[in-house]
Amino acid sequence: MMKKFLSVTLALAMTMALLAGCGSSSNGTTPANSGSSASSAPAAKPITMKIATTGNEKHQSTIAAQAFADKIAELSGGQITATVYPNSQLGSEREATEGVKMGSLEMTVVTSDGAVPSFVPETQVLSIPYMFESKEEAYYVLDNFLQTELEPKFEAQGMKHLAFCELGFRHFTNNVKEITCAADMKGLSIRVQEAPIWFALADSLGFIATPIAFNELYTALQQGTVDGQENPIASISSSAFDEVQKYMCMDGHTYAAESILMNLNFYNNLTVEQQGWVDEAAAYARDYQRETVTSMEAEMLESIKAHGVIVCENPDIQSFKDATADLYLQDSVTALVDPELTEAVRAAVAEYQAKK
């Protein structure tokens, strides 16, 4: 009886040993399907974003938005993906900016001194005419002064200002007459952005300011609702305004930047690593877009001329400067932009010049 009991016990022991051996890998590690705590952590949940622009697929804002979308997908390994909606599919610049502020939209790329001043008035310092003589001056001020200076203003409005990219120097076009000096502007009806400083510019130069949504501007020019408009070369060409305008004056009254904006709560809810990807993608989009827009401008100017537009490339800039010299001190302007901020921007320009 005892022998039989020992035999059964030995058999059971051998069976348990064999089963234990089958449950282990040959190198002593736990198999992937064992359910052990040593298995890898689950992948992070994918994050999707919408980016709104008002321009078409070739517009500066869309170039920046798509560059960001491509880069964030690359940096995150597909963990964060962004879809660009151009052509005002998600609303006007004001609506897109408000959507980012409220959180109904994750991101937008909009004109810094267009609808944005309704939320952060200080951005309208970029509408003070004739502050920059070159893009390099503008880049220095934007990246090394205004980005930091305005950051808390945007955050107070629920937005993360990621970077400034480019629209370019703005120029006047019209269908009535050639503009060679400031006096030639008198009496023209010109579409401007919906912001008080543009009305002050109109008063200084004697033209009639008419706000019209950007996506409605081509039709307004075609139908004669306004005589003209003002925009950078790339905007004029990519939006085909040269098809419905006869004259262009390259006065470069302001350097127009664009703001890459993200909802602040959306940004803050990202991990530190994900925020790093966003920051890097925004910086990449800024630099890539600036380089791309600049490289397009010479060819686009020739295209504008080829459409029959008469271009005054060397107007009397001093006459424009003289006519607008005190604009930044006018009551309607100082109510929005502290003269000290304008003077700080000019000091930053001087700082750049000193470093050259």
Buried (B, 14 or more C-beta within 10 A) or exposed (E): EEEEEEEEEEEEEEEEEEEEEEEEEEEEEBEEEEEEEEEEEEEEEEBEBBBBBBBBEBBBBBBBBBBBBBBBBEBBEEBBEBEBBBBBEBBBBBBBBBBBBEEBBBBBBBBBBBBBBBBBBBBBBBBBBBBBBBBEBBBBBBBEBBBEBBEEBBBEBBBBBBBBBBBBBBBBBBBEBBBBBBEBBEEBBBBBBBBBBBBBBBBBBBBBBBEBBBBEBBEBBBEEBBBBBBBBBBBBBBBBBBEBBBBBBBBBBBBBBBBBBBBBEBBEEBEEEBBEBBBBBBBBBBBBBBEBBEEBBEEBBEBBBEBEBEBBEEBBBEBBBEBBEEBBEBEEBEEBBBEEBBEBBBEBBEEBEEEE
